[in-house]
Amino acid sequence: MLRQVLTRIEQADALDGASDKLQAAVSSAVRPRTLRDLLHGTWMGHPLHPVLVQVPVGAFLSAAVLDALPSRSPSSRSRASGSGDRASTVLIGVGLAGVLPAAVAGWVDWSELTKDRRRVGLVHAVTNLVATGLYASSLAARLTGRTKQGKALAYAGLSVAGVGAFLGGHLSYTQGAGISHAAPEVARVPEGWTVAGSLSSLPEGKPAARRVGDTAVLLFRQGDRVTALIDRCSHEGGPLSEGQVSDGCVVCPWHGSTFRLDDGAVVHGPAGNDQPVLPVRVRDGLVEVRRP
């Protein structure tokens, strides 16, 4: 039943009208490249959204634990209860404050996804919006002395947020949104030194694709020095060897993600992950690579 629901969401093309309009709005609102790189997490070589999500998730879960704790003794019940309620209220406030930056980073990542993943992402976002509304209502109830109602609303919010987290996990781990599509290729590279081609066959200053075992590898030659990257772009698997080289970087021809050729570091998004680099050596005029 659960798999059927997820499949229906993935195939729900009725969501595409709203999805396309939202995608255009996000792309228009977050236009500067430096800002998009910041929100993609390009600057740290890792998507930013899952990092920022830890603030609201941690705060809301901690508040739920405090709300569930009983007073230690009858004599201290009032004081302990008041202290716990105040702490829960503060935590919910912190969680709500952390929702906005996490959501903004998530929307920017979402705007770069394919239609089927944007559908799931849209439901994920709406679910989290409902959870945020419940937590905001919980905070309002607590601040006006309606503690029991505030706790009930918070637990409802946590339940809805759990559904949103499940959808986010499906989006990442099943549909591959935000993961490095290049990382699995590394495991397919032979452990021992393997010939990728002759040095003389590589063009000077231009990317070239070669196969090492079952894996496509980008080789870039400068004189007698050669660097090797996994050819499949970490963002969506585009062929980096077909991209342009500028200022020591290769630009993916599909979505414009930019990586340094020397160390694979991501310079510009939408990729949030670095590109895997392979060890290289040149022996007897042959270029050899191996698994790191």
C-alpha positions as CSV (number, residue, x, y, z in Angstrom):
1,M,0.0,0.0,0.0
2,L,2.8,2.4,1.0
3,R,4.7,1.7,-2.2
4,Q,1.6,2.2,-4.3
5,V,1.0,5.7,-2.7
6,L,4.6,6.7,-3.4
7,T,4.3,5.5,-7.0
8,R,1.1,7.5,-7.5
9,I,2.8,10.6,-6.2
10,E,5.8,10.1,-8.5
11,Q,3.4,9.7,-11.5
12,A,0.9,12.5,-10.4
13,D,1.3,14.7,-13.5
14,A,-1.6,16.8,-12.2
15,L,1.0,18.4,-9.9
16,D,3.2,19.6,-12.8
17,G,1.3,22.8,-13.4
18,A,1.9,24.0,-9.8
19,S,5.4,22.5,-9.8
20,D,6.4,24.4,-13.0
21,K,5.2,27.7,-11.7
22,L,6.9,27.2,-8.4
23,Q,10.1,26.2,-10.1
24,A,10.0,29.4,-12.2
25,A,9.3,31.5,-9.1
26,V,12.2,29.9,-7.2
27,S,14.6,30.3,-10.1
28,S,13.6,34.0,-10.5
29,A,13.8,34.8,-6.8
30,V,17.2,33.1,-6.3
31,R,19.0,34.2,-9.4
32,P,22.5,35.3,-8.3
33,R,24.9,32.4,-8.8
34,T,26.8,33.1,-5.6
35,L,23.5,32.8,-3.6
36,R,22.5,29.6,-5.4
37,D,26.0,28.1,-4.7
38,L,25.6,29.1,-1.1
39,L,22.2,27.4,-0.7
40,H,23.3,24.3,-2.7
41,G,26.2,23.8,-0.3
42,T,28.7,24.1,-3.1
43,W,31.1,26.0,-0.8
44,M,31.5,22.9,1.5
45,G,31.2,20.1,-1.0
46,H,28.0,18.8,0.5
47,P,24.3,19.7,0.1
48,L,23.3,22.3,2.7
49,H,19.7,21.4,3.1
50,P,20.1,18.2,5.2
51,V,22.6,20.1,7.4
52,L,20.1,22.9,8.1
53,V,17.2,20.5,8.7
54,Q,19.0,19.2,11.9
55,V,18.0,22.4,13.7
56,P,14.2,22.1,13.5
57,V,14.3,18.3,13.7
58,G,16.5,18.3,16.8
59,A,14.6,21.0,18.5
60,F,11.2,19.5,17.9
61,L,12.3,16.0,19.0
62,S,13.8,17.4,22.1
63,A,10.7,19.3,22.9
64,A,8.7,16.1,22.5
65,V,10.9,14.3,25.0
66,L,10.6,17.1,27.6
67,D,6.8,17.2,27.1
68,A,6.7,13.5,27.9
69,L,8.7,13.6,31.1
70,P,6.7,13.4,34.3
71,S,7.5,15.4,37.4
72,R,10.0,13.8,39.8
73,S,8.0,14.1,42.9
74,P,4.7,15.6,44.1
75,S,6.5,18.3,46.0
76,S,8.5,19.4,43.0
77,R,5.8,18.9,40.4
78,S,4.9,22.5,39.9
79,R,8.4,23.8,39.7
80,A,9.7,21.0,37.5
81,S,6.7,21.1,35.3
82,G,7.0,24.8,34.8
83,S,10.7,24.5,34.0
84,G,10.1,21.7,31.5
85,D,7.3,23.6,29.8
86,R,9.4,26.7,29.4
87,A,12.2,24.6,27.9
88,S,9.8,23.0,25.5
89,T,8.5,26.4,24.5
90,V,12.0,27.7,23.8
91,L,12.9,24.6,21.8
92,I,9.8,24.9,19.6
93,G,10.6,28.5,19.0
94,V,14.2,27.6,18.0
95,G,12.8,24.9,15.7
96,L,10.4,27.3,14.0
97,A,13.3,29.8,13.5
98,G,15.3,27.0,11.9
99,V,12.5,26.1,9.4
100,L,13.0,29.0,7.1
101,P,16.6,28.7,6.1
102,A,16.3,24.9,5.8
103,A,13.2,25.4,3.6
104,V,14.9,28.0,1.4
105,A,17.9,25.7,0.7
106,G,15.5,22.8,0.1
107,W,13.5,24.8,-2.5
108,V,16.6,25.8,-4.4
109,D,17.7,22.1,-4.6
110,W,14.2,21.1,-5.5
111,S,14.1,23.6,-8.4
112,E,16.9,21.6,-10.2
113,L,15.1,18.2,-10.0
114,T,13.3,16.2,-12.7
115,K,9.5,16.3,-12.8
116,D,8.9,13.0,-11.0
117,R,11.2,14.0,-8.1
118,R,9.7,17.5,-8.0
119,R,6.2,15.9,-7.5
120,V,7.4,14.0,-4.4
121,G,9.3,17.1,-3.3
122,L,6.2,19.2,-3.6
123,V,4.2,16.8,-1.4
124,H,7.2,16.7,1.0
125,A,7.2,20.5,1.3
126,V,3.4,20.8,1.8
127,T,3.6,18.1,4.5
128,N,6.3,20.1,6.3
129,L,4.3,23.3,5.9
130,V,1.4,21.7,7.7
131,A,3.8,20.5,10.4
132,T,5.2,24.0,10.7
133,G,1.7,25.4,11.1
134,L,0.9,22.9,13.9
135,Y,4.1,23.9,15.7
136,A,3.4,27.6,15.3
137,S,-0.1,26.9,16.8
138,S,1.5,24.9,19.6
139,L,3.9,27.8,20.4
140,A,1.0,30.3,20.5
141,A,-1.0,28.0,22.8
142,R,1.9,27.6,25.2
143,L,2.6,31.4,25.3
144,T,-1.1,32.0,26.3
145,G,-1.1,29.4,29.1
146,R,-2.8,26.5,27.2
147,T,0.0,24.0,27.8
148,K,-2.0,20.8,27.3
149,Q,-3.3,22.1,24.0
150,G,0.2,23.2,23.0
151,K,1.6,19.7,23.8
152,A,-1.2,18.0,21.7
153,L,-0.5,20.3,18.8
154,A,3.2,19.7,19.0
155,Y,2.8,15.9,18.9
156,A,0.5,16.3,16.0
157,G,3.2,18.4,14.3
158,L,5.8,15.8,15.0
159,S,3.7,13.1,13.5
160,V,3.1,15.1,10.3
161,A,6.8,16.0,10.2
162,G,7.6,12.3,10.4
163,V,5.6,11.8,7.2
164,G,7.5,14.6,5.6
165,A,10.8,13.1,6.7
166,F,9.7,9.8,5.2
167,L,9.0,11.5,1.8
168,G,12.3,13.3,2.0
169,G,14.1,10.0,2.6
170,H,12.3,8.5,-0.4
171,L,13.3,11.5,-2.5
172,S,17.0,11.1,-1.6
173,Y,17.6,7.4,-1.2
174,T,15.1,5.9,-3.7
175,Q,14.9,8.7,-6.3
176,G,18.5,9.8,-5.9
177,A,17.9,13.6,-5.3
178,G,20.9,15.2,-3.7
179,I,23.2,12.2,-3.7
180,S,26.4,12.0,-5.6
181,H,25.7,10.1,-8.8
182,A,29.5,9.7,-9.3
183,A,30.3,8.1,-6.0
184,P,29.0,4.6,-6.9
185,E,31.2,4.6,-10.0
186,V,34.4,4.7,-7.9
187,A,33.7,1.2,-6.5
188,R,33.7,-0.1,-10.1
189,V,37.2,1.1,-10.9
190,P,39.8,-1.7,-10.5
191,E,41.9,-1.6,-7.3
192,G,45.1,-2.2,-9.2
193,W,46.8,0.1,-11.7
194,T,44.9,-0.3,-15.0
195,V,45.8,1.2,-18.4
196,A,43.3,3.9,-19.5
197,G,45.1,4.7,-22.8
198,S,48.4,6.1,-24.2
199,L,49.6,9.5,-23.2
200,S,50.0,10.4,-26.9
201,S,46.4,9.7,-27.6
202,L,45.2,12.3,-25.2
203,P,44.5,15.8,-26.6
204,E,46.4,18.6,-24.9
205,G,44.3,20.8,-22.6
206,K,41.0,19.1,-23.5
207,P,38.9,16.5,-21.6
208,A,38.9,13.0,-23.0
209,A,36.7,10.1,-22.1
210,R,38.2,6.6,-21.6
211,R,36.8,3.4,-20.1
212,V,38.6,1.8,-17.2
213,G,36.9,-1.6,-16.6
214,D,33.2,-0.7,-16.7
215,T,33.7,2.9,-15.7
216,A,33.9,6.0,-17.8
217,V,36.8,8.2,-16.7
218,L,37.6,11.8,-17.7
219,L,41.3,12.3,-18.5
220,F,42.8,15.8,-18.8
221,R,46.4,16.2,-20.1
222,Q,48.8,19.1,-19.6
223,G,52.1,18.2,-21.0
224,D,53.2,15.0,-19.2
225,R,50.8,15.5,-16.4
226,V,47.4,13.8,-16.4
227,T,44.5,14.1,-14.0
228,A,41.5,11.7,-13.8
229,L,38.0,12.2,-12.6
230,I,34.9,10.0,-12.8
231,D,33.2,11.1,-16.0
232,R,29.7,10.9,-14.6
233,C,28.7,14.3,-13.0
234,S,27.9,14.0,-9.3
235,H,24.8,16.1,-9.8
236,E,22.7,14.2,-12.4
237,G,25.3,12.0,-14.1
238,G,26.1,14.2,-17.1
239,P,29.1,13.4,-19.2
240,L,31.8,15.8,-18.0
241,S,34.2,14.9,-20.8
242,E,31.8,16.6,-23.2
243,G,31.9,19.8,-21.2
244,Q,34.1,22.9,-21.7
245,V,37.3,23.6,-19.7
246,S,37.9,27.0,-18.3
247,D,40.3,28.3,-15.7
248,G,41.3,24.8,-14.7
249,C,37.7,23.6,-14.3
250,V,35.4,21.4,-16.3
251,V,31.7,22.5,-16.8
252,C,29.1,19.8,-17.0
253,P,27.2,20.2,-20.3
254,W,23.9,19.3,-18.8
255,H,23.3,21.7,-15.9
256,G,26.5,23.8,-15.6
257,S,28.0,22.3,-12.5
258,T,31.7,23.2,-12.4
259,F,34.5,21.2,-10.9
260,R,38.2,21.8,-10.5
261,L,40.2,19.3,-12.6
262,D,43.1,19.1,-10.1
263,D,41.1,17.9,-7.1
264,G,37.4,17.5,-8.2
265,A,36.2,20.2,-5.8
266,V,32.8,21.7,-6.9
267,V,33.2,25.4,-7.7
268,H,29.6,26.1,-9.0
269,G,26.3,24.3,-8.5
270,P,23.8,23.0,-8.9
271,A,26.0,20.1,-7.7
272,G,26.6,20.1,-4.0
273,N,29.1,17.2,-4.0
274,D,32.7,17.1,-5.1
275,Q,33.7,15.0,-8.1
276,P,35.7,11.8,-7.3
277,V,39.3,12.0,-8.4
278,L,41.3,8.9,-9.3
279,P,45.1,8.3,-8.7
280,V,47.0,8.5,-12.0
281,R,50.5,7.5,-13.1
282,V,52.3,7.5,-16.5
283,R,54.5,4.5,-17.2
284,D,56.2,3.7,-20.5
285,G,53.9,6.2,-22.3
286,L,50.8,4.6,-20.9
287,V,48.3,6.3,-18.6
288,E,47.2,4.1,-15.7
289,V,44.6,4.8,-13.0
290,R,43.3,2.9,-10.0
291,R,40.7,3.1,-7.3
292,P,41.6,5.5,-4.5
